Amino acid sequence: MAVRIRLAMHGLRHNRIFHMVAIDHEARRNAKPIETLAIFDPKVKIGETQKTVQWSVDRIKYWLEKGAKPSESAVKLMTMGGILKPGQPIHKPERSPNPSQPTLKQA
């Protein structure tokens, strides 16, 4: 069973929270996860200046060691939180523009 680390969306419309979960790679977005690893609330609460994330760093590192592949959004969130360092093999390499493809010009 291949495991992915990705975000599951919960909450009412315009009041979403995201759970970072370890889940089977074939399961749908909000299916029952193997384990919940973090809770990310993108809204800034009154009186606070930053968004909040509740991490389970030990469990995230455990799943990464077991071979779980994180999604792009999970990688961005873990990098901002300091769990992953930029340039680790999990990050996708920067692609250079393909010279054979036409480019769009801005008017």
Secondary structure, DSSP 8 states (H G I E B T S, - for coil): --EEEEEEEEEETTEEEEEEEEEETTS-TTS--SEEEEEEE-S--TT-SS-EEEE-HHHHHHHHHTT-EE-HHHHHHHHHTTSS-TT-TTS-------TTS------
